[in-house]
Amino acid sequence: MTNMSRAHAEPVRLVAFGDSLTAGLGLPANQAFPAKLQAALTARGHDVVIENAGVSGDTTTAGLARLDWSIPDGTQGVILELGANDALRGLDPAITEKSLDAMLARLKERGIPALLAGMVAPPNLGGDYGVRFNAIYPRLAAKYGVPLYPFFLDGVAGQGKLNQPDGVHPTTAGVDVIVERILPAVETFLAGIKESRAP
């Protein structure tokens, strides 16, 4: 009966926009974060389609350069997950913030809501770098009034059995943990999108 009641409604179209953590480096396509998140949301009764717009190796600067053509018209929400490669390369946090700021501004201009997935700088870059980098996400979420999921790799970073041999990219089990932890934030995000679409 639920399916019949939804038959005439279009699914909510989301784009997961990020780097290798979104793309699913080292995993089959159906085990990547966007596919597993879509499956989890569907299991909870949400009619949603999530496009995987993750590109391995992308920095925030590279993401900004491809934002418009990677997020098609008709997209109703974006999960923005970028910054890990900036931190791994020790890039100036001011560059990261400027690129993320520009992406959020562009999405706002296009009328596309965003859920910002935060990153945390690796400890080996030192305390000062960490303080500067880690402050980017809450500051931008407040500036643009977008929801923030504080740390995309919460519960997975540093957990050997949840990461591939490189110690950076989640295994299938690691993706399951990410999906489980981010799910409440995504459900709240979806509720806001549906509310804004209501006649």
Secondary structure, 3 states (H helix, E strand, C coil): CHHHHHCCCCCEEEEEEECHHHHCCCCCHHHCHHHHHHHHHHHCCCCEEEEEEECCCCCHHHHHHHHHHHCCCCCCEEEEECCHHHHHCCCCHHHHHHHHHHHHHHHHHCCCCEEEECCCCCHHHCHHHHHHHHCHHHHHHHHHCCCEECCCCCCCCCCHHHECCCCCCECHHHHHHHHHHHHHHHHHHHHHHHHHHCC
